[in-house]
Amino acid sequence: MDRIEITGGARLSGSIPIGGAKNAALALMPAGLLTDQRLILTNVPRLADIRTMTRLIAQHGLAVETTAPRTLSIGGTITNTVAPYEIVSQMRASILVLGPLLARQGEAKVSLPGGCAIGTRPVDFHLRGLEQLGAVIELDAGYVHATAPNGLKGAEILLPMPSVGATENLLMAASLAHGVTVISNAAAEPEIVDLAACLNAMGARITGAGSSRIVIEGVPVLHGATHDIVPDRIEAGTYACAAAITGGDIVLTGARVGHLAALHNILREAGVEITEQNDGIRVKSSGRLTGVDAKTDPYPGFPTDMQAQLMAVMAVAEGASMLTETIFENRFMHVPELSRMGARIVVHGASAIVRGVSQLSSAPVMATDLRASSSLILAALAAKGTSVISRVYHLDRGYEAVEEKLSACGASIKRLKD
């Protein structure tokens, strides 16, 4: 199992290219199941989760080919409507094949998903919405068996909370349903807007993506298209935090400032300078940070996927901070590892009180999930001495070429192969 070794203390300076959004790509790839023509995706990140989704789509019968750097061509005939446990258990986003398979084939059998252990994240919202579209759902031996005996039909769907995954699944299923579907309390993340744009390019009729009310007018068939995936706002936010915690000056090329307004406001309040440039975003920090409070919320609020990274930054900020997690109930697993590095953090229920220290210290630490791993990278960049982070397979699920990107900005970082 690989580890990453970091000697902290360097002030990072330079530019970091931001790749395509992992969370967008993992919804766009299953959209290839909605048509018998080819869907071509560009700006595809090279990540472990993309490889997992490739395996899943391929075992349904479609060919997934790399036709150019960062370009995937997806197409073929669906020959299998079962998504097996061996693949689905590795990644939460695997549930996103359910809606497309059901819409195209009238049947799907998908294992209940796995992924990072950061909370229960039930699929109830997906299933209830599909039932409202006319699906019959049965749970058996760890699998969701969905059928549409009379086809899918448009419906008024009110989500109990703006679930990103449920919104994506229902968007894809409703695109081929008979009649009009309205999703209220829909998720509004940029990844939702990106999926809707791709589906519309394939012939879907979707309006309102990016708002809490999305209207989908079902069409009989979808056709092929070419779609460029949006930049990864979480990768951009993580490297913005790297500049903040090291007193650095980094240009995030390709990043979009509007996608991370909530994080940028928090970092500015903490004393970080953020400016928009023609080629992306410049993040500059003196290293003198002030503690700030933050609460995770659905988009456009502060993203839960940035909570761990912000906590690492607040660990070296002057004064106290309070970070409140409202999305996932088990997303403070990085706290014990940050504490091993000298961070002063106390968890009270859904909130963590962080009292900043002047200097973190190196330590051997262990990643517990994807975003926790990036928080430990950030802490190690600012710590005195050399830290070793183990279980970085979590990191490889969501960040491409971390060592190369940080090394190019002056970090002392290398991967240790076991």
C-alpha positions as CSV (number, residue, x, y, z in Angstrom):
1,M,0.0,0.0,0.0
2,D,1.5,3.3,-1.1
3,R,2.3,6.1,1.4
4,I,3.2,9.8,0.8
5,E,6.1,11.5,2.6
6,I,6.1,15.3,3.1
7,T,8.6,17.5,4.6
8,G,6.8,20.7,5.6
9,G,7.7,24.3,5.8
10,A,8.0,25.3,2.2
11,R,6.1,28.3,0.9
12,L,4.3,27.1,-2.2
13,S,4.5,29.3,-5.3
14,G,3.6,28.6,-8.9
15,S,0.6,27.3,-10.9
16,I,-1.5,24.2,-10.6
17,P,-3.7,23.0,-13.5
18,I,-7.2,22.0,-12.3
19,G,-8.5,18.9,-13.9
20,G,-12.0,17.8,-14.9
21,A,-14.5,17.3,-12.0
22,K,-14.6,13.8,-10.6
23,N,-18.1,14.2,-9.3
24,A,-19.3,15.5,-12.7
25,A,-17.5,12.7,-14.7
26,L,-19.0,10.0,-12.5
27,A,-22.5,11.1,-13.4
28,L,-21.8,11.8,-17.1
29,M,-20.3,8.4,-17.8
30,P,-23.6,6.5,-16.9
31,A,-25.4,9.0,-19.3
32,G,-23.8,6.9,-22.1
33,L,-26.3,4.2,-21.2
34,L,-29.2,6.4,-22.3
35,T,-28.3,6.2,-26.0
36,D,-27.2,3.7,-28.6
37,Q,-24.9,6.3,-30.1
38,R,-21.5,7.4,-28.8
39,L,-21.1,9.8,-26.0
40,I,-17.7,11.5,-26.1
41,L,-16.4,13.1,-22.9
42,T,-13.4,15.4,-22.8
43,N,-11.4,16.8,-19.8
44,V,-11.8,13.5,-18.1
45,P,-9.7,13.2,-14.9
46,R,-7.4,10.2,-14.5
47,L,-8.5,8.8,-11.2
48,A,-9.2,5.5,-9.5
49,D,-12.9,6.2,-9.4
50,I,-13.0,6.8,-13.1
51,R,-11.4,3.4,-13.7
52,T,-14.0,1.8,-11.4
53,M,-16.9,3.5,-13.3
54,T,-15.3,2.4,-16.6
55,R,-15.3,-1.2,-15.4
56,L,-19.0,-0.9,-14.4
57,I,-20.1,0.7,-17.7
58,A,-18.2,-1.9,-19.7
59,Q,-19.7,-4.9,-17.9
60,H,-23.1,-3.6,-18.9
61,G,-21.9,-4.1,-22.5
62,L,-20.7,-0.7,-23.6
63,A,-17.3,0.0,-25.0
64,V,-15.4,2.6,-23.0
65,E,-12.4,3.7,-25.0
66,T,-9.7,6.4,-24.5
67,T,-9.6,8.0,-27.9
68,A,-7.3,10.9,-27.0
69,P,-5.6,12.2,-23.8
70,R,-8.4,12.8,-21.2
71,T,-11.1,11.8,-23.7
72,L,-13.5,8.9,-23.3
73,S,-15.8,7.5,-26.0
74,I,-18.7,5.5,-24.6
75,G,-21.1,3.5,-26.7
76,G,-22.5,0.2,-27.7
77,T,-25.4,-2.1,-26.9
78,I,-26.5,-2.8,-23.3
79,T,-26.2,-6.6,-22.8
80,N,-26.5,-6.8,-19.0
81,T,-28.7,-4.9,-16.5
82,V,-27.0,-6.2,-13.4
83,A,-24.5,-4.0,-11.6
84,P,-22.6,-6.4,-9.3
85,Y,-21.5,-6.0,-5.7
86,E,-17.8,-6.5,-6.6
87,I,-17.7,-3.2,-8.5
88,V,-20.5,-1.2,-6.9
89,S,-19.2,-1.8,-3.3
90,Q,-16.0,0.2,-4.2
91,M,-17.7,3.5,-5.1
92,R,-20.9,5.3,-4.0
93,A,-21.5,6.8,-7.5
94,S,-22.1,3.4,-8.9
95,I,-25.8,3.8,-8.0
96,L,-26.0,6.3,-10.9
97,V,-26.4,3.5,-13.4
98,L,-29.8,2.7,-11.9
99,G,-31.8,5.4,-13.5
100,P,-30.3,5.1,-17.0
101,L,-30.7,1.3,-17.1
102,L,-34.2,1.5,-15.9
103,A,-35.1,4.2,-18.5
104,R,-33.5,2.3,-21.4
105,Q,-34.2,-1.3,-20.6
106,G,-37.2,-1.2,-18.2
107,E,-35.2,-3.1,-15.6
108,A,-32.1,-2.8,-13.5
109,K,-30.6,-4.8,-10.7
110,V,-27.9,-2.7,-8.8
111,S,-26.1,-3.7,-5.7
112,L,-26.4,-1.2,-2.8
113,P,-23.3,1.0,-3.1
114,G,-20.1,1.5,-1.0
115,G,-17.5,4.3,-0.9
116,C,-16.0,6.4,1.8
117,A,-17.3,5.6,5.3
118,I,-18.4,9.1,6.2
119,G,-22.1,8.4,7.0
120,T,-25.1,6.4,6.0
121,R,-25.9,8.3,2.8
122,P,-29.1,6.2,2.1
123,V,-30.4,5.7,-1.4
124,D,-34.0,6.1,-0.3
125,F,-34.4,9.4,-2.1
126,H,-33.3,7.8,-5.4
127,L,-35.7,4.9,-5.0
128,R,-38.7,7.0,-3.9
129,G,-38.3,9.3,-6.9
130,L,-38.0,6.4,-9.3
131,E,-41.2,4.9,-7.8
132,Q,-43.0,8.2,-8.4
133,L,-41.9,7.8,-12.1
134,G,-43.6,4.4,-12.2
135,A,-40.8,2.0,-11.1
136,V,-41.5,-1.0,-9.0
137,I,-38.7,-1.4,-6.4
138,E,-37.7,-4.5,-4.5
139,L,-34.7,-4.9,-2.2
140,D,-33.3,-8.4,-2.1
141,A,-30.0,-9.8,-0.8
142,G,-28.3,-6.4,-0.9
143,Y,-29.5,-5.5,-4.4
144,V,-32.0,-3.0,-5.7
145,H,-34.2,-4.6,-8.3
146,A,-36.1,-2.0,-10.2
147,T,-38.6,-2.6,-13.0
148,A,-40.9,-0.3,-15.1
149,P,-43.7,-2.6,-16.3
150,N,-45.6,0.2,-17.8
151,G,-42.6,2.4,-18.7
152,L,-41.5,5.5,-16.8
153,K,-44.0,8.4,-16.7
154,G,-43.4,12.0,-15.7
155,A,-44.2,13.0,-12.2
156,E,-44.0,15.8,-9.6
157,I,-41.1,14.9,-7.3
158,L,-40.3,16.7,-4.1
159,L,-36.9,15.6,-2.6
160,P,-36.8,15.6,1.2
161,M,-33.3,17.2,0.9
162,P,-31.4,18.5,-2.2
163,S,-29.5,15.2,-2.8
164,V,-27.0,15.5,-5.6
165,G,-27.0,11.7,-6.4
166,A,-30.8,11.5,-6.4
167,T,-31.2,14.6,-8.5
168,E,-28.7,13.1,-11.1
169,N,-30.4,9.7,-11.2
170,L,-33.8,11.2,-11.6
171,L,-32.6,13.7,-14.3
172,M,-31.3,10.8,-16.4
173,A,-34.3,8.5,-15.8
174,A,-36.9,11.3,-16.5
175,S,-35.1,12.3,-19.8
176,L,-36.6,9.2,-21.4
177,A,-39.9,9.1,-19.4
178,H,-43.3,9.8,-21.0
179,G,-44.5,13.3,-20.1
180,V,-43.1,16.1,-17.9
181,T,-41.2,15.6,-14.7
182,V,-40.7,18.4,-12.1
183,I,-38.0,17.9,-9.4
184,S,-38.5,20.3,-6.5
185,N,-35.9,20.9,-3.9
186,A,-33.4,19.7,-6.4
187,A,-29.6,19.9,-5.9
188,A,-28.1,22.9,-7.6
189,E,-24.4,22.0,-7.7
190,P,-22.3,22.9,-10.8
191,E,-22.1,19.1,-11.5
192,I,-25.9,19.0,-11.9
193,V,-25.7,21.9,-14.4
194,D,-23.0,20.1,-16.2
195,L,-25.0,16.8,-16.4
196,A,-28.1,18.7,-17.7
197,A,-26.0,20.5,-20.3
198,C,-24.7,17.1,-21.6
199,L,-28.2,15.5,-21.6
200,N,-29.5,18.5,-23.5
201,A,-26.7,18.1,-26.0
202,M,-27.9,14.5,-26.4
203,G,-31.5,15.7,-27.2
204,A,-33.0,16.0,-23.7
205,R,-35.3,18.9,-22.8
206,I,-34.2,20.1,-19.4
207,T,-34.7,23.6,-17.9
208,G,-33.9,25.0,-14.5
209,A,-30.7,23.1,-13.7
210,G,-28.8,25.1,-11.1
211,S,-32.0,26.1,-9.4
212,S,-34.1,24.2,-6.8
213,R,-36.8,23.4,-9.5
214,I,-35.8,21.4,-12.6
215,V,-38.3,20.6,-15.4
216,I,-37.7,17.6,-17.7
217,E,-39.8,17.0,-20.7
218,G,-39.3,13.4,-21.6
219,V,-38.2,12.4,-25.2
220,P,-38.4,9.0,-26.9
221,V,-34.7,8.7,-27.6
222,L,-31.4,10.4,-27.0
223,H,-28.5,10.6,-29.4
224,G,-24.7,10.9,-29.1
225,A,-22.9,14.1,-28.2
226,T,-19.5,15.5,-27.3
227,H,-19.2,17.2,-23.9
228,D,-16.3,18.9,-22.0
229,I,-16.4,18.3,-18.3
230,V,-16.3,21.3,-15.9
231,P,-13.2,21.9,-13.8
232,D,-13.1,20.2,-10.4
233,R,-14.1,22.8,-7.8
234,I,-13.1,20.6,-4.9
235,E,-9.6,20.0,-6.3
236,A,-9.4,23.8,-6.8
237,G,-10.6,24.5,-3.3
238,T,-8.0,22.0,-1.8
239,Y,-5.1,23.7,-3.6
240,A,-6.5,27.1,-2.5
241,C,-6.2,25.8,1.0
242,A,-2.6,24.6,0.3
243,A,-1.7,28.2,-0.6
244,A,-3.4,29.5,2.5
245,I,-1.8,27.1,5.0
246,T,1.7,27.6,3.6
247,G,1.6,31.3,3.1
248,G,1.9,30.6,-0.6
249,D,1.0,32.2,-3.9
250,I,-0.6,29.8,-6.4
251,V,-2.5,30.3,-9.6
252,L,-5.2,27.6,-10.1
253,T,-5.4,27.4,-13.9
254,G,-8.8,26.5,-15.3
255,A,-10.6,27.0,-12.0
256,R,-13.9,28.9,-12.0
257,V,-14.3,31.4,-9.2
258,G,-18.1,31.2,-9.2
259,H,-18.1,27.6,-8.3
260,L,-16.5,28.1,-4.9
261,A,-17.9,31.4,-3.7
262,A,-18.7,30.2,-0.2
263,L,-15.1,28.9,0.4
264,H,-13.6,32.0,-1.1
265,N,-15.6,34.2,1.2
266,I,-14.4,32.2,4.2
267,L,-10.7,32.2,3.1
268,R,-10.9,36.0,2.5
269,E,-12.3,36.4,6.0
270,A,-9.4,34.4,7.3
271,G,-6.9,36.8,5.6
272,V,-6.3,35.1,2.2
273,E,-6.2,37.1,-1.0
274,I,-8.2,35.6,-3.9
275,T,-8.4,37.2,-7.3
276,E,-9.9,36.1,-10.6
277,Q,-7.6,36.0,-13.6
278,N,-8.1,35.2,-17.3
279,D,-6.6,31.7,-16.8
280,G,-8.1,30.9,-13.5
281,I,-7.8,32.0,-9.8
282,R,-4.9,33.4,-7.9
283,V,-4.7,32.5,-4.2
284,K,-2.1,34.4,-2.1
285,S,-1.5,34.2,1.6
286,S,0.9,35.9,4.0
287,G,0.6,32.8,6.3
288,R,-1.0,35.0,9.0
289,L,-4.5,33.6,9.2
290,T,-7.4,34.4,11.5
291,G,-9.8,31.8,12.7
292,V,-13.3,31.8,11.2
293,D,-16.5,29.8,11.6
294,A,-18.1,27.7,8.8
295,K,-21.1,25.4,8.4
296,T,-21.5,22.9,5.6
297,D,-24.6,23.3,3.5
298,P,-26.0,22.2,0.1
299,Y,-24.7,24.3,-2.8
300,P,-24.3,27.3,-3.0
301,G,-23.3,26.9,0.7
302,F,-20.0,25.8,2.0
303,P,-19.3,22.3,0.6
304,T,-19.0,19.3,2.9
305,D,-16.2,18.1,0.6
306,M,-14.1,21.0,1.8
307,Q,-14.7,20.8,5.5
308,A,-11.7,18.6,6.3
309,Q,-9.3,20.8,4.3
310,L,-10.6,24.0,5.9
311,M,-10.1,22.4,9.3
312,A,-6.4,21.8,8.5
313,V,-6.1,25.5,7.6
314,M,-7.9,26.6,10.8
315,A,-5.5,24.4,12.9
316,V,-2.8,27.0,12.3
317,A,-5.0,30.2,12.3
318,E,-4.9,32.6,15.2
319,G,-7.8,32.3,17.6
320,A,-10.7,29.8,17.6
321,S,-12.9,28.5,14.8
322,M,-16.0,26.4,14.8
323,L,-16.8,24.1,11.9
324,T,-20.3,22.5,11.8
325,E,-21.1,19.5,9.7
326,T,-24.7,19.3,8.6
327,I,-24.5,16.9,5.6
328,F,-22.8,13.7,6.9
329,E,-22.9,12.6,10.5
330,N,-19.5,10.8,10.5
331,R,-17.2,13.3,8.8
332,F,-14.8,14.2,11.6
333,M,-12.7,11.0,11.3
334,H,-9.7,13.2,10.3
335,V,-9.7,14.9,13.7
336,P,-7.7,12.3,15.6
337,E,-5.1,12.3,12.9
338,L,-4.8,16.1,12.8
339,S,-4.5,16.0,16.6
340,R,-1.5,13.6,16.3
341,M,0.2,16.5,14.4
342,G,-0.5,18.9,17.2
343,A,-3.8,20.4,16.2
344,R,-6.1,21.4,19.1
345,I,-9.6,20.2,18.1
346,V,-12.5,19.2,20.3
347,V,-15.7,17.7,18.8
348,H,-19.1,18.4,20.3
349,G,-21.7,16.6,18.3
350,A,-22.0,18.0,14.8
351,S,-19.4,20.8,15.6
352,A,-15.7,20.9,16.0
353,I,-13.9,23.7,17.9
354,V,-10.5,24.4,16.5
355,R,-8.0,26.4,18.5
356,G,-5.2,27.4,16.3
357,V,-1.5,26.7,17.1
358,S,1.5,28.5,15.8
359,Q,3.1,25.3,14.4
360,L,2.0,21.8,13.6
361,S,4.5,18.9,14.0
362,S,5.2,16.0,11.8
363,A,3.8,12.6,12.6
364,P,2.9,9.3,10.9
365,V,-0.8,9.5,10.1
366,M,-3.5,7.5,8.4
367,A,-6.1,8.6,5.9
368,T,-9.7,7.4,6.6
369,D,-11.5,8.8,3.6
370,L,-10.9,10.8,0.4
371,R,-11.2,14.3,1.8
372,A,-9.6,13.4,5.1
373,S,-6.5,12.4,3.1
374,S,-6.3,15.8,1.5
375,S,-6.6,17.5,4.9
376,L,-3.6,15.5,6.1
377,I,-1.6,16.5,3.0
378,L,-2.3,20.1,3.9
379,A,-1.4,19.7,7.5
380,A,1.9,18.0,6.6
381,L,2.8,20.8,4.2
382,A,2.6,23.3,7.1
383,A,4.1,21.0,9.8
384,K,7.7,21.1,11.1
385,G,9.6,17.9,10.0
386,T,8.7,15.0,7.9
387,S,5.3,13.3,7.9
388,V,4.2,10.0,6.4
389,I,0.6,9.5,5.3
390,S,-0.6,6.0,4.8
391,R,-3.7,4.5,3.1
392,V,-3.4,7.1,0.3
393,Y,-5.5,4.9,-2.0
394,H,-8.3,7.1,-0.7
395,L,-6.4,10.1,-2.2
396,D,-6.0,8.4,-5.5
397,R,-9.8,8.2,-5.8
398,G,-10.2,11.9,-6.2
399,Y,-6.9,13.7,-6.8
400,E,-4.7,13.3,-9.9
401,A,-0.9,13.7,-9.7
402,V,-0.9,15.3,-6.3
403,E,2.8,14.8,-5.8
404,E,3.7,16.3,-9.2
405,K,1.4,19.3,-8.8
406,L,2.6,20.2,-5.4
407,S,6.3,19.5,-6.2
408,A,6.0,22.0,-9.1
409,C,5.1,24.6,-6.5
410,G,8.1,23.9,-4.2
411,A,6.7,21.2,-1.9
412,S,8.9,18.5,-0.6
413,I,6.7,15.5,-1.3
414,K,7.2,12.0,-2.7
415,R,5.3,8.7,-2.9
416,L,6.7,5.7,-1.1
417,K,6.0,2.4,-2.9
418,D,5.5,-0.6,-0.7
